[in-house]
Amino acid sequence: MLFVIARDNECEELVEEKLVLRRDWFELLAKKSIGSKYVNAEWQFAKHLGDCEGCDLELIFSFIKSEYEYTSRMALWTMVELKPECAERYAFEFWDCGKYPAGSSEDEYQKIMALHVLAKLNSPRLEAYLERAKQSDYKWLRKNAEELSAK
């Protein structure tokens, strides 16, 4: 089943439209996806965790620690809705984690998500991070910072 869900990653129909209506199946498969080779299933569960009524929201902490950059990034975005009291701290950690090599797209995208989370939370530290982003060598990080500053 995880293989099928992973193959459906472009449409997200199985998770988004079917499994969120079946908490028992959603939760079982979400747990099985964590750390599996089915990364394209894992990030979908991280992204849609809040859509599954009654699901164990503590799963978000497993997804945010994923070895897969995209899964952890989707988990951080989901965390804003599920655990906003934790999201800001994780945004700071994403920015400074050093998990991905400097100059890598993974590092850049983690920082971009951190900015968007800080903006969504109206963090008092957003301005400082926007300034850091504007000084970055990362093209897309600078672009996102400019767009968020213009809002």
Buried (B, 14 or more C-beta within 10 A) or exposed (E): BBEEBBEBBEEBEBBBEEBBEEBEBBBEBBBBBBBBEBBBBBBBBBBBBBBBEEBBBEBBEBBBEBEBBBBBBBBBBBBBBBBEEBBBEBBBBBBEBEBBEEEEEBBBBBBBBBBBBBBBBEBEEBEEBBEBBBEEEBEBBBEBBEEBBEE
